[in-house]
Amino acid sequence: MKTGYCKLCINPPYDFPMLGYYVPRKVKGVHDDLFTRAIAFSDGDKKAVVIALDVAELPQAIYDRIKDAVYKDAGVEKSGIFINCSHTHTGPVIGKDLGTSSESTPEYETFLVNTARDAAVYAFQDLKDSEFSVAKTKAEGVSFVRRYRMKDGSVATNPGVKNPNIDYPLGIPDETVRIVKIKRDGGEDILIVNFGTHPDSVGGEYISADYMGVVCKTLENALGNTKCAFLLGCQGDVNHVNVNPTSEEEAISVIDFDSVPRSFAHAEYMGRKIAGAVLSVISVCKSVKADKIDYITTTINLPSNQENDKLDKARYIYDMFKAGRSNELPYKEMALTTAVARAKRIITLENGPDSYPFNFSAIKLGDLVFAGIGGEPFTEIGTRICANSPFKETILCCLTNTAGGYIPTSKSYDEGGYEAGTTVIKKGGDDIMVNGMVKMLNELYNK
């Protein structure tokens, strides 16, 4: 197996709209750069490429444009192109942000497509004979379930630090860090890190790759002769907020507009803890067979979460929000964000569609597989897929090759909260996703 690597900057210009909240923001500076990173694979017969983009999400049309360009100029079959978004909340809007009506520009979108293509082309120019090894560890105290049962029986997302009304979290985070180490003959080594928690720890109007950028930079500095890429795992119900923080954690963050503590110092704290976990096992990675490339894609349809019986209330809430009269609504902070987003979803889905297509993708490198699903599935969905994967090593990523929002577990619809209230996917979508992904992985494994 031969592998190659390339990293190119994708910073948007000053005053460009940013994606991440229901509050308009524009770029006022750059704290740390955003990149597209491409890792190329060739077994002499087939080629594949993994592209990691430091953006929150992409419209389906942009995924497709990147695939078209990489196919044309790098000669990679479209099923062998794996595009993962980091989901940083301090990056550019691509397409249209439905939460704020902000839009990107055709010029920046073309730049992004061309840069992703260039990274893939240059990565294939960097091919070197390679040996693969893997490791798995945990990064503790970094990721926290963000959905809580409150003492009054309600469910709240991000209810605030030290909120006395919190009863208990609705789930447990997946703290697993997966590592793929690629030792290259005559070239810099490549390190791929896979972990899932919401990249929302910075905030503000300065461009930042969030904790994922810190992970990559820290590992490259510590190891030397190594290039690092980060692939985001399932993270729809987890983020960085410890509702019972230590005094040291409190000191490095500032409570933001939505009662969430944020700062770049917190991103550094997270990134260094994850990098530290990687360093603790990097010397004991076990060899994995990565000899032949194969790939597969499939499409499933997840049912639409229409609730036309609630249209009147939804229109009232959204009209009040648009008119700047949110203070007259019986919601505060995150509860207001939840109510407005739910209302927007109900209004948007009045006339359908009945379902949403989701593309599943997987690239097989011998006993190792990179598996990608669209949207932001809850962590339980990811653990179920990995537990039932036939491969020895499964690197599962969300926000890959498909646009889409939250994919909650079925039980969360009964519990309530932001994610289940705002998702366009109806209850039961999690089982369809897990079963479809496991079926596809088995098909690829047996090819």
FILODREN-256195 format. One record per residue (C-alpha): residue number from 0; residue in one letter; x, y, z. Coordinates in Angstrom, 3 decimals. Layout:
N
{n NUM res A X X Y Y Z Z}
...
***
This chain:
447
{n 0 res M X 0.000 Y 0.000 Z 0.000}
{n 1 res K X 1.210 Y 3.505 Z -0.818}
{n 2 res T X -0.034 Y 6.645 Z 0.915}
{n 3 res G X 0.323 Y 10.385 Z 0.382}
{n 4 res Y X -0.600 Y 13.540 Z 2.271}
{n 5 res C X -1.343 Y 17.192 Z 1.561}
{n 6 res K X -2.633 Y 20.091 Z 3.665}
{n 7 res L X -3.921 Y 23.392 Z 2.227}
{n 8 res C X -5.404 Y 26.460 Z 3.944}
{n 9 res I X -9.104 Y 27.289 Z 3.382}
{n 10 res N X -9.594 Y 30.433 Z 5.485}
{n 11 res P X -12.542 Y 32.587 Z 4.352}
{n 12 res P X -12.055 Y 36.348 Z 3.865}
{n 13 res Y X -12.723 Y 39.078 Z 6.414}
{n 14 res D X -16.419 Y 39.782 Z 7.114}
{n 15 res F X -17.494 Y 36.411 Z 5.684}
{n 16 res P X -20.558 Y 34.839 Z 7.391}
{n 17 res M X -19.859 Y 32.171 Z 10.004}
{n 18 res L X -21.898 Y 29.057 Z 10.799}
{n 19 res G X -22.750 Y 27.599 Z 14.174}
{n 20 res Y X -25.556 Y 29.375 Z 16.050}
{n 21 res Y X -28.884 Y 31.104 Z 15.520}
{n 22 res V X -27.019 Y 34.392 Z 15.849}
{n 23 res P X -25.446 Y 36.091 Z 12.779}
{n 24 res R X -21.648 Y 36.362 Z 12.986}
{n 25 res K X -19.001 Y 37.516 Z 10.527}
{n 26 res V X -15.274 Y 36.853 Z 10.393}
{n 27 res K X -13.315 Y 39.536 Z 12.257}
{n 28 res G X -9.965 Y 37.778 Z 12.276}
{n 29 res V X -8.114 Y 34.457 Z 12.316}
{n 30 res H X -7.088 Y 32.810 Z 15.559}
{n 31 res D X -5.809 Y 29.651 Z 13.897}
{n 32 res D X -6.066 Y 28.446 Z 10.319}
{n 33 res L X -8.625 Y 26.152 Z 8.743}
{n 34 res F X -7.342 Y 23.436 Z 6.419}
{n 35 res T X -8.321 Y 20.752 Z 3.988}
{n 36 res R X -6.214 Y 17.649 Z 4.552}
{n 37 res A X -6.067 Y 14.810 Z 2.048}
{n 38 res I X -4.718 Y 11.316 Z 2.656}
{n 39 res A X -4.286 Y 9.357 Z -0.590}
{n 40 res F X -4.176 Y 5.562 Z -0.863}
{n 41 res S X -3.051 Y 3.376 Z -3.767}
{n 42 res D X -2.576 Y -0.389 Z -3.936}
{n 43 res G X -1.347 Y -0.287 Z -7.531}
{n 44 res D X -4.767 Y -1.204 Z -8.851}
{n 45 res K X -7.294 Y 0.998 Z -7.064}
{n 46 res K X -7.061 Y 4.450 Z -5.515}
{n 47 res A X -8.977 Y 6.087 Z -2.676}
{n 48 res V X -8.729 Y 9.366 Z -0.791}
{n 49 res V X -9.892 Y 10.660 Z 2.601}
{n 50 res I X -10.439 Y 14.432 Z 2.700}
{n 51 res A X -10.844 Y 16.161 Z 6.076}
{n 52 res L X -12.323 Y 19.677 Z 5.847}
{n 53 res D X -12.298 Y 22.236 Z 8.662}
{n 54 res V X -15.870 Y 23.401 Z 8.022}
{n 55 res A X -19.082 Y 22.883 Z 9.967}
{n 56 res E X -20.996 Y 21.207 Z 7.162}
{n 57 res L X -21.467 Y 21.165 Z 3.402}
{n 58 res P X -24.563 Y 21.268 Z 1.207}
{n 59 res Q X -24.925 Y 18.101 Z -0.840}
{n 60 res A X -24.129 Y 20.043 Z -4.007}
{n 61 res I X -20.662 Y 20.937 Z -2.667}
{n 62 res Y X -19.900 Y 17.343 Z -1.682}
{n 63 res D X -20.849 Y 16.376 Z -5.230}
{n 64 res R X -18.756 Y 19.118 Z -6.815}
{n 65 res I X -15.677 Y 18.063 Z -4.857}
{n 66 res K X -16.194 Y 14.455 Z -5.897}
{n 67 res D X -16.595 Y 15.469 Z -9.534}
{n 68 res A X -13.366 Y 17.487 Z -9.412}
{n 69 res V X -11.344 Y 14.792 Z -7.629}
{n 70 res Y X -12.614 Y 12.132 Z -10.024}
{n 71 res K X -11.687 Y 14.258 Z -13.020}
{n 72 res D X -8.247 Y 15.452 Z -11.911}
{n 73 res A X -7.028 Y 12.755 Z -9.508}
{n 74 res G X -8.622 Y 9.762 Z -11.222}
{n 75 res V X -10.371 Y 8.440 Z -8.106}
{n 76 res E X -13.691 Y 6.676 Z -8.505}
{n 77 res K X -16.398 Y 8.615 Z -6.701}
{n 78 res S X -17.123 Y 5.705 Z -4.336}
{n 79 res G X -13.496 Y 5.914 Z -3.231}
{n 80 res I X -13.737 Y 9.584 Z -2.181}
{n 81 res F X -14.426 Y 10.093 Z 1.540}
{n 82 res I X -15.133 Y 13.709 Z 2.610}
{n 83 res N X -15.453 Y 14.397 Z 6.345}
{n 84 res C X -16.391 Y 17.772 Z 7.880}
{n 85 res S X -14.891 Y 18.748 Z 11.237}
{n 86 res H X -18.055 Y 20.678 Z 12.239}
{n 87 res T X -16.127 Y 23.577 Z 13.745}
{n 88 res H X -18.517 Y 26.327 Z 14.835}
{n 89 res T X -15.913 Y 28.993 Z 14.078}
{n 90 res G X -15.729 Y 28.462 Z 10.338}
{n 91 res P X -17.531 Y 29.734 Z 7.236}
{n 92 res V X -21.083 Y 29.286 Z 6.056}
{n 93 res I X -21.118 Y 27.068 Z 2.974}
{n 94 res G X -24.344 Y 27.423 Z 1.024}
{n 95 res K X -27.101 Y 28.940 Z 3.162}
{n 96 res D X -27.438 Y 28.975 Z 6.938}
{n 97 res L X -31.126 Y 28.332 Z 7.598}
{n 98 res G X -30.752 Y 29.566 Z 11.167}
{n 99 res T X -29.677 Y 33.102 Z 10.201}
{n 100 res S X -30.346 Y 33.262 Z 6.423}
{n 101 res S X -26.634 Y 34.062 Z 5.931}
{n 102 res E X -25.145 Y 32.819 Z 2.661}
{n 103 res S X -21.690 Y 32.086 Z 1.341}
{n 104 res T X -20.514 Y 33.322 Z -2.042}
{n 105 res P X -20.044 Y 31.393 Z -5.303}
{n 106 res E X -16.426 Y 32.562 Z -5.313}
{n 107 res Y X -15.599 Y 31.046 Z -1.922}
{n 108 res E X -17.469 Y 27.841 Z -2.731}
{n 109 res T X -15.433 Y 27.455 Z -5.924}
{n 110 res F X -12.247 Y 28.154 Z -3.961}
{n 111 res L X -13.185 Y 25.464 Z -1.420}
{n 112 res V X -13.977 Y 22.899 Z -4.112}
{n 113 res N X -10.762 Y 23.642 Z -5.992}
{n 114 res T X -8.629 Y 23.524 Z -2.843}
{n 115 res A X -10.069 Y 20.155 Z -1.802}
{n 116 res R X -9.358 Y 18.873 Z -5.304}
{n 117 res D X -5.823 Y 20.279 Z -5.233}
{n 118 res A X -5.121 Y 18.628 Z -1.876}
{n 119 res A X -6.217 Y 15.268 Z -3.293}
{n 120 res V X -4.127 Y 15.697 Z -6.455}
{n 121 res Y X -1.029 Y 16.718 Z -4.498}
{n 122 res A X -1.502 Y 13.874 Z -2.006}
{n 123 res F X -1.328 Y 11.392 Z -4.873}
{n 124 res Q X 1.895 Y 13.055 Z -6.002}
{n 125 res D X 3.297 Y 12.262 Z -2.533}
{n 126 res L X 2.716 Y 8.475 Z -2.564}
{n 127 res K X 5.181 Y 6.395 Z -0.540}
{n 128 res D X 5.299 Y 2.732 Z 0.474}
{n 129 res S X 3.591 Y 2.427 Z 3.838}
{n 130 res E X 2.961 Y 0.197 Z 6.837}
{n 131 res F X -0.190 Y 0.577 Z 8.924}
{n 132 res S X -0.777 Y 0.132 Z 12.637}
{n 133 res V X -3.661 Y 1.024 Z 14.937}
{n 134 res A X -4.410 Y 1.741 Z 18.568}
{n 135 res K X -7.394 Y 2.605 Z 20.719}
{n 136 res T X -7.530 Y 4.497 Z 23.999}
{n 137 res K X -9.748 Y 6.911 Z 25.934}
{n 138 res A X -9.674 Y 10.664 Z 26.448}
{n 139 res E X -11.464 Y 11.141 Z 29.756}
{n 140 res G X -13.068 Y 14.334 Z 30.982}
{n 141 res V X -13.267 Y 15.920 Z 27.521}
{n 142 res S X -16.722 Y 14.984 Z 26.278}
{n 143 res F X -20.003 Y 15.252 Z 28.187}
{n 144 res V X -23.586 Y 14.342 Z 27.399}
{n 145 res R X -25.365 Y 17.638 Z 26.840}
{n 146 res R X -28.939 Y 16.427 Z 27.395}
{n 147 res Y X -30.206 Y 16.363 Z 30.988}
{n 148 res R X -33.272 Y 15.295 Z 32.847}
{n 149 res M X -34.235 Y 18.220 Z 35.019}
{n 150 res K X -35.744 Y 17.898 Z 38.464}
{n 151 res D X -39.134 Y 19.018 Z 37.171}
{n 152 res G X -39.138 Y 16.080 Z 34.719}
{n 153 res S X -38.345 Y 18.115 Z 31.597}
{n 154 res V X -35.351 Y 17.574 Z 29.318}
{n 155 res A X -32.891 Y 20.365 Z 28.578}
{n 156 res T X -29.903 Y 20.646 Z 26.275}
{n 157 res N X -27.013 Y 22.686 Z 27.686}
{n 158 res P X -28.975 Y 23.728 Z 30.803}
{n 159 res G X -26.077 Y 25.752 Z 32.184}
{n 160 res V X -23.091 Y 25.241 Z 34.412}
{n 161 res K X -23.919 Y 24.412 Z 38.045}
{n 162 res N X -27.648 Y 24.574 Z 37.395}
{n 163 res P X -29.275 Y 23.363 Z 40.628}
{n 164 res N X -32.280 Y 22.054 Z 38.697}
{n 165 res I X -30.250 Y 19.365 Z 36.864}
{n 166 res D X -31.094 Y 15.830 Z 37.933}
{n 167 res Y X -28.941 Y 13.541 Z 35.723}
{n 168 res P X -27.497 Y 13.244 Z 32.185}
{n 169 res L X -29.397 Y 11.222 Z 29.604}
{n 170 res G X -26.625 Y 8.908 Z 28.492}
{n 171 res I X -22.877 Y 8.491 Z 28.682}
{n 172 res P X -20.246 Y 9.872 Z 26.282}
{n 173 res D X -18.086 Y 7.648 Z 24.116}
{n 174 res E X -14.565 Y 8.629 Z 25.165}
{n 175 res T X -12.851 Y 6.293 Z 22.689}
{n 176 res V X -9.988 Y 7.676 Z 20.624}
{n 177 res R X -9.038 Y 5.606 Z 17.589}
{n 178 res I X -5.657 Y 6.014 Z 15.926}
{n 179 res V X -4.298 Y 4.958 Z 12.536}
{n 180 res K X -0.532 Y 5.310 Z 12.283}
{n 181 res I X 0.999 Y 5.141 Z 8.811}
{n 182 res K X 4.773 Y 4.730 Z 8.655}
{n 183 res R X 6.064 Y 5.776 Z 5.251}
{n 184 res D X 9.298 Y 4.792 Z 3.535}
{n 185 res G X 11.198 Y 7.980 Z 2.703}
{n 186 res G X 8.442 Y 10.350 Z 3.758}
{n 187 res E X 6.803 Y 11.868 Z 6.798}
{n 188 res D X 4.547 Y 9.536 Z 8.766}
{n 189 res I X 0.779 Y 10.121 Z 8.759}
{n 190 res L X -1.348 Y 9.957 Z 11.908}
{n 191 res I X -5.157 Y 9.838 Z 11.707}
{n 192 res V X -7.112 Y 10.539 Z 14.917}
{n 193 res N X -10.812 Y 9.679 Z 15.237}
{n 194 res F X -12.884 Y 11.026 Z 18.152}
{n 195 res G X -16.391 Y 12.390 Z 18.566}
{n 196 res T X -17.575 Y 15.378 Z 20.534}
{n 197 res H X -19.230 Y 18.594 Z 19.379}
{n 198 res P X -16.615 Y 21.147 Z 18.199}
{n 199 res D X -18.238 Y 24.158 Z 19.828}
{n 200 res S X -15.745 Y 25.170 Z 22.481}
{n 201 res V X -14.400 Y 28.472 Z 21.057}
{n 202 res G X -17.229 Y 30.789 Z 19.959}
{n 203 res G X -16.783 Y 34.378 Z 18.847}
{n 204 res E X -15.966 Y 35.832 Z 15.445}
{n 205 res Y X -12.399 Y 34.661 Z 14.943}
{n 206 res I X -11.705 Y 31.729 Z 12.660}
{n 207 res S X -10.578 Y 28.611 Z 14.518}
{n 208 res A X -10.377 Y 24.881 Z 13.846}
{n 209 res D X -11.429 Y 24.341 Z 17.494}
{n 210 res Y X -9.978 Y 21.471 Z 19.536}
{n 211 res M X -9.323 Y 19.330 Z 16.423}
{n 212 res G X -6.746 Y 21.826 Z 15.191}
{n 213 res V X -5.050 Y 21.721 Z 18.591}
{n 214 res V X -4.924 Y 17.910 Z 18.452}
{n 215 res C X -3.190 Y 17.959 Z 15.066}
{n 216 res K X -0.736 Y 20.732 Z 15.932}
{n 217 res T X 0.165 Y 19.226 Z 19.324}
{n 218 res L X 0.834 Y 15.770 Z 17.888}
{n 219 res E X 2.872 Y 17.093 Z 14.977}
{n 220 res N X 5.016 Y 19.157 Z 17.351}
{n 221 res A X 5.448 Y 16.296 Z 19.816}
{n 222 res L X 6.240 Y 13.527 Z 17.347}
{n 223 res G X 8.184 Y 15.286 Z 14.604}
{n 224 res N X 8.332 Y 13.982 Z 11.030}
{n 225 res T X 4.569 Y 13.369 Z 11.287}
{n 226 res K X 1.520 Y 14.851 Z 9.596}
{n 227 res C X -1.796 Y 14.564 Z 11.411}
{n 228 res A X -5.442 Y 14.550 Z 10.323}
{n 229 res F X -8.572 Y 14.454 Z 12.484}
{n 230 res L X -11.786 Y 12.647 Z 11.527}
{n 231 res L X -14.924 Y 13.481 Z 13.517}
{n 232 res G X -16.863 Y 10.621 Z 15.078}
{n 233 res C X -20.527 Y 10.536 Z 16.114}
{n 234 res Q X -21.267 Y 13.504 Z 18.394}
{n 235 res G X -24.911 Y 14.553 Z 18.085}
{n 236 res D X -25.599 Y 14.466 Z 21.828}
{n 237 res V X -22.205 Y 15.304 Z 23.378}
{n 238 res N X -20.092 Y 18.431 Z 23.738}
{n 239 res H X -17.395 Y 20.037 Z 25.885}
{n 240 res V X -19.603 Y 21.360 Z 28.695}
{n 241 res N X -18.946 Y 19.950 Z 32.148}
{n 242 res V X -21.920 Y 21.213 Z 34.178}
{n 243 res N X -19.923 Y 20.566 Z 37.346}
{n 244 res P X -16.564 Y 22.042 Z 36.376}
{n 245 res T X -13.474 Y 22.298 Z 38.512}
{n 246 res S X -12.363 Y 25.775 Z 39.507}
{n 247 res E X -9.539 Y 25.467 Z 36.984}
{n 248 res E X -11.984 Y 24.652 Z 34.161}
{n 249 res E X -14.169 Y 27.593 Z 35.140}
{n 250 res A X -11.177 Y 29.920 Z 35.052}
{n 251 res I X -10.328 Y 29.229 Z 31.400}
{n 252 res S X -13.800 Y 29.797 Z 29.929}
{n 253 res V X -16.315 Y 32.623 Z 29.619}
{n 254 res I X -20.083 Y 32.053 Z 29.685}
{n 255 res D X -21.343 Y 32.860 Z 26.199}
{n 256 res F X -24.687 Y 34.261 Z 25.000}
{n 257 res D X -26.412 Y 30.848 Z 25.284}
{n 258 res S X -25.105 Y 29.991 Z 28.792}
{n 259 res V X -22.371 Y 27.767 Z 27.321}
{n 260 res P X -18.774 Y 28.282 Z 28.526}
{n 261 res R X -16.389 Y 28.867 Z 25.623}
{n 262 res S X -12.846 Y 30.056 Z 24.917}
{n 263 res F X -9.858 Y 29.047 Z 22.851}
{n 264 res A X -8.152 Y 28.134 Z 26.109}
{n 265 res H X -10.818 Y 25.462 Z 26.580}
{n 266 res A X -10.194 Y 24.178 Z 23.037}
{n 267 res E X -6.506 Y 23.925 Z 23.913}
{n 268 res Y X -7.369 Y 22.066 Z 27.108}
{n 269 res M X -9.462 Y 19.543 Z 25.189}
{n 270 res G X -7.048 Y 19.167 Z 22.296}
{n 271 res R X -4.069 Y 18.573 Z 24.551}
{n 272 res K X -5.937 Y 15.964 Z 26.601}
{n 273 res I X -6.892 Y 14.089 Z 23.424}
{n 274 res A X -3.359 Y 14.426 Z 22.060}
{n 275 res G X -2.015 Y 13.204 Z 25.405}
{n 276 res A X -4.213 Y 10.122 Z 25.171}
{n 277 res V X -2.851 Y 9.456 Z 21.683}
{n 278 res L X 0.749 Y 9.865 Z 22.851}
{n 279 res S X 0.146 Y 7.404 Z 25.685}
{n 280 res V X -0.399 Y 4.558 Z 23.191}
{n 281 res I X 1.388 Y 5.707 Z 20.038}
{n 282 res S X 4.410 Y 3.519 Z 20.804}
{n 283 res V X 2.328 Y 0.358 Z 21.192}
{n 284 res C X 0.215 Y 0.501 Z 18.044}
{n 285 res K X -0.438 Y -2.963 Z 16.613}
{n 286 res S X 0.150 Y -3.784 Z 12.976}
{n 287 res V X -2.918 Y -4.119 Z 10.766}
{n 288 res K X -3.108 Y -5.578 Z 7.281}
{n 289 res A X -3.782 Y -2.842 Z 4.737}
{n 290 res D X -3.015 Y -4.396 Z 1.380}
{n 291 res K X -5.972 Y -4.015 Z -0.968}
{n 292 res I X -8.400 Y -1.158 Z -1.533}
{n 293 res D X -12.104 Y -1.552 Z -2.084}
{n 294 res Y X -15.026 Y 0.757 Z -1.491}
{n 295 res I X -18.770 Y 0.930 Z -1.451}
{n 296 res T X -21.564 Y 3.470 Z -1.256}
{n 297 res T X -25.266 Y 3.098 Z -0.738}
{n 298 res T X -28.237 Y 5.368 Z -0.124}
{n 299 res I X -30.988 Y 4.928 Z 2.447}
{n 300 res N X -34.074 Y 7.039 Z 3.000}
{n 301 res L X -34.880 Y 8.250 Z 6.503}
{n 302 res P X -38.510 Y 9.298 Z 7.166}
{n 303 res S X -39.340 Y 12.988 Z 7.529}
{n 304 res N X -40.325 Y 14.446 Z 10.907}
{n 305 res Q X -43.468 Y 16.308 Z 9.825}
{n 306 res E X -45.837 Y 17.707 Z 12.469}
{n 307 res N X -48.409 Y 19.733 Z 10.555}
{n 308 res D X -50.816 Y 19.585 Z 13.490}
{n 309 res K X -48.475 Y 22.039 Z 15.283}
{n 310 res L X -48.126 Y 24.584 Z 12.472}
{n 311 res D X -50.116 Y 27.408 Z 14.101}
{n 312 res K X -48.010 Y 27.451 Z 17.250}
{n 313 res A X -44.825 Y 27.096 Z 15.231}
{n 314 res R X -45.692 Y 30.095 Z 13.044}
{n 315 res Y X -46.440 Y 32.207 Z 16.106}
{n 316 res I X -43.103 Y 31.388 Z 17.752}
{n 317 res Y X -41.079 Y 31.942 Z 14.608}
{n 318 res D X -42.863 Y 35.179 Z 13.712}
{n 319 res M X -42.176 Y 36.555 Z 17.198}
{n 320 res F X -38.502 Y 35.585 Z 16.873}
{n 321 res K X -38.160 Y 37.204 Z 13.432}
{n 322 res A X -39.877 Y 40.351 Z 14.706}
{n 323 res G X -37.333 Y 40.694 Z 17.521}
{n 324 res R X -39.921 Y 39.960 Z 20.201}
{n 325 res S X -38.359 Y 36.801 Z 21.660}
{n 326 res N X -38.509 Y 38.347 Z 25.117}
{n 327 res E X -42.304 Y 37.987 Z 24.976}
{n 328 res L X -42.038 Y 34.210 Z 24.520}
{n 329 res P X -42.007 Y 31.935 Z 27.601}
{n 330 res Y X -38.502 Y 30.622 Z 26.812}
{n 331 res K X -35.029 Y 31.654 Z 27.896}
{n 332 res E X -31.519 Y 30.935 Z 26.624}
{n 333 res M X -31.176 Y 27.372 Z 25.214}
{n 334 res A X -34.911 Y 26.745 Z 25.646}
{n 335 res L X -35.521 Y 29.695 Z 23.310}
{n 336 res T X -33.065 Y 28.330 Z 20.742}
{n 337 res T X -34.823 Y 24.961 Z 20.951}
{n 338 res A X -38.317 Y 26.454 Z 20.534}
{n 339 res V X -37.298 Y 28.611 Z 17.551}
{n 340 res A X -35.429 Y 25.775 Z 15.824}
{n 341 res R X -38.335 Y 23.370 Z 16.367}
{n 342 res A X -40.769 Y 25.942 Z 14.958}
{n 343 res K X -38.543 Y 26.473 Z 11.939}
{n 344 res R X -38.387 Y 22.723 Z 11.320}
{n 345 res I X -42.183 Y 22.324 Z 11.502}
{n 346 res I X -42.763 Y 25.238 Z 9.102}
{n 347 res T X -40.086 Y 24.053 Z 6.673}
{n 348 res L X -41.524 Y 20.527 Z 6.495}
{n 349 res E X -45.156 Y 21.587 Z 5.956}
{n 350 res N X -45.133 Y 20.369 Z 2.363}
{n 351 res G X -42.596 Y 17.605 Z 2.714}
{n 352 res P X -40.428 Y 15.902 Z 1.670}
{n 353 res D X -41.610 Y 12.559 Z 2.971}
{n 354 res S X -38.048 Y 11.308 Z 3.447}
{n 355 res Y X -34.400 Y 12.305 Z 3.225}
{n 356 res P X -31.713 Y 10.372 Z 1.345}
{n 357 res F X -28.523 Y 9.633 Z 3.266}
{n 358 res N X -25.401 Y 8.337 Z 1.559}
{n 359 res F X -23.308 Y 5.735 Z 3.343}
{n 360 res S X -19.665 Y 5.399 Z 2.348}
{n 361 res A X -16.859 Y 3.036 Z 3.260}
{n 362 res I X -13.280 Y 2.573 Z 2.125}
{n 363 res K X -11.715 Y -0.814 Z 2.867}
{n 364 res L X -7.955 Y -1.060 Z 3.293}
{n 365 res G X -7.518 Y -4.750 Z 4.040}
{n 366 res D X -8.632 Y -5.272 Z 7.641}
{n 367 res L X -9.177 Y -1.540 Z 8.204}
{n 368 res V X -12.270 Y 0.391 Z 7.131}
{n 369 res F X -13.136 Y 4.080 Z 7.080}
{n 370 res A X -16.933 Y 4.208 Z 7.402}
{n 371 res G X -18.925 Y 7.407 Z 6.896}
{n 372 res I X -22.493 Y 8.434 Z 7.643}
{n 373 res G X -24.185 Y 11.770 Z 7.075}
{n 374 res G X -25.564 Y 14.179 Z 9.625}
{n 375 res E X -24.850 Y 14.159 Z 13.358}
{n 376 res P X -25.874 Y 10.821 Z 14.878}
{n 377 res F X -26.024 Y 10.375 Z 18.635}
{n 378 res T X -23.027 Y 8.531 Z 20.078}
{n 379 res E X -25.080 Y 5.421 Z 20.808}
{n 380 res I X -25.697 Y 5.006 Z 17.082}
{n 381 res G X -21.952 Y 5.032 Z 16.476}
{n 382 res T X -21.192 Y 2.503 Z 19.194}
{n 383 res R X -23.871 Y 0.176 Z 17.856}
{n 384 res I X -22.416 Y 0.332 Z 14.345}
{n 385 res C X -18.837 Y -0.244 Z 15.518}
{n 386 res A X -19.907 Y -3.132 Z 17.765}
{n 387 res N X -21.547 Y -4.879 Z 14.803}
{n 388 res S X -18.928 Y -4.088 Z 12.159}
{n 389 res P X -17.249 Y -7.191 Z 10.704}
{n 390 res F X -13.909 Y -5.372 Z 10.344}
{n 391 res K X -11.069 Y -5.663 Z 12.848}
{n 392 res E X -10.678 Y -1.887 Z 12.868}
{n 393 res T X -13.548 Y 0.505 Z 12.091}
{n 394 res I X -12.980 Y 4.265 Z 11.882}
{n 395 res L X -16.535 Y 5.622 Z 11.931}
{n 396 res C X -17.168 Y 9.241 Z 10.991}
{n 397 res C X -20.242 Y 11.471 Z 10.888}
{n 398 res L X -20.880 Y 14.418 Z 8.515}
{n 399 res T X -19.340 Y 12.398 Z 5.697}
{n 400 res N X -20.349 Y 12.659 Z 2.037}
{n 401 res T X -23.894 Y 13.686 Z 2.972}
{n 402 res A X -25.553 Y 16.806 Z 4.308}
{n 403 res G X -27.939 Y 16.393 Z 7.227}
{n 404 res G X -28.734 Y 17.320 Z 10.813}
{n 405 res Y X -29.211 Y 15.422 Z 14.052}
{n 406 res I X -29.992 Y 11.695 Z 14.076}
{n 407 res P X -31.312 Y 11.069 Z 17.599}
{n 408 res T X -31.979 Y 7.702 Z 19.201}
{n 409 res S X -35.618 Y 6.652 Z 19.230}
{n 410 res K X -35.924 Y 6.973 Z 23.003}
{n 411 res S X -34.815 Y 10.615 Z 22.879}
{n 412 res Y X -38.014 Y 11.604 Z 21.019}
{n 413 res D X -40.022 Y 10.532 Z 24.051}
{n 414 res E X -37.584 Y 12.279 Z 26.379}
{n 415 res G X -37.635 Y 15.580 Z 24.430}
{n 416 res G X -34.999 Y 18.286 Z 24.124}
{n 417 res Y X -33.308 Y 20.311 Z 21.389}
{n 418 res E X -32.001 Y 17.554 Z 19.124}
{n 419 res A X -35.163 Y 15.436 Z 18.946}
{n 420 res G X -37.335 Y 18.538 Z 18.660}
{n 421 res T X -35.407 Y 20.072 Z 15.781}
{n 422 res T X -34.294 Y 17.102 Z 13.685}
{n 423 res V X -35.929 Y 16.624 Z 10.286}
{n 424 res I X -35.679 Y 12.848 Z 10.782}
{n 425 res K X -38.607 Y 10.987 Z 12.285}
{n 426 res K X -38.388 Y 8.602 Z 15.235}
{n 427 res G X -36.949 Y 5.247 Z 14.146}
{n 428 res G X -34.323 Y 6.722 Z 11.857}
{n 429 res D X -31.584 Y 5.435 Z 14.164}
{n 430 res D X -32.505 Y 1.787 Z 13.614}
{n 431 res I X -32.701 Y 2.302 Z 9.858}
{n 432 res M X -29.260 Y 3.930 Z 9.922}
{n 433 res V X -27.596 Y 1.261 Z 12.077}
{n 434 res N X -29.086 Y -1.652 Z 10.154}
{n 435 res G X -28.273 Y -0.075 Z 6.790}
{n 436 res M X -24.679 Y 0.717 Z 7.730}
{n 437 res V X -23.972 Y -2.724 Z 9.193}
{n 438 res K X -25.485 Y -4.379 Z 6.107}
{n 439 res M X -23.259 Y -2.283 Z 3.829}
{n 440 res L X -20.125 Y -3.024 Z 5.870}
{n 441 res N X -20.825 Y -6.747 Z 5.703}
{n 442 res E X -21.230 Y -6.491 Z 1.951}
{n 443 res L X -17.908 Y -4.669 Z 1.625}
{n 444 res Y X -16.159 Y -7.103 Z 3.986}
{n 445 res N X -17.242 Y -10.059 Z 1.832}
{n 446 res K X -16.259 Y -8.491 Z -1.510}
***
